[in-house]
Amino acid sequence: MKNLKVYKKALIVVDMVNGFVKAGALADRHIEGTITRQKELLDEYERENELVIFIKDTHTKDSVEHDRFGGSFHCLAGTEEARVISELEPYERKKNALSLEKNSTSFIWAENKEEGYNFIDVLKELENVEQIDVVGCCTDICVVNGVLPMMNWFDQNNKRILVNLHVDAIDTYEIPNVHSREEYEKAAYLLMEQQGAVKVKKK
């Protein structure tokens, strides 16, 4: 893992993979509406030479998480579904980027098996980070389930770090009469704000 002590900010890009955005059992093309703002933030981070962390949902056919989402396989390792969408993929290859995979709905457990580190290792190394910006999907699943334990870790270790939730760069899916985007996002944001995260939007 590269030296992370030089960074003062970090941008976490949650699950902007083909399997949630472009095609697959759990994809919702509505989430594409977040890409423009995400790219603006990624460009800003590149100009400022600050850290970007890509989180990618990545499973095997044995992953028990499939059971909770209708038993449909999603984001299988080695498939297109598990790859970052084409619009953002060039940023994943930048010198200021890390890439981690997760086998659960929480990025707190994400890891880079090839290089032998995990998300907690990253947090420990970010000694000088004062701000974390969060974008991606889905608001009420992988975003909230990652943000809450991350902020609990900050509390446990007495770290005062501003966590911004970019509402114009975060979205979730819609299933009529089953999963209301508005209802579930409202609940997720309430929980994250209660923990101290801040909703922000481009002016």
QUIURBEL-V924030 format. One line per field, one symbol per residue. burial: # if it has 24 or more other C-alpha atoms within 12 Angstrom, else .. Layout:
burial = ???
This chain:
burial = ...#..#################..####.##.##.###.##..##...##########.....##......####...######..##.##...#################.....###.##..##.########################.#......#############.......#..##..##.##..#.###....
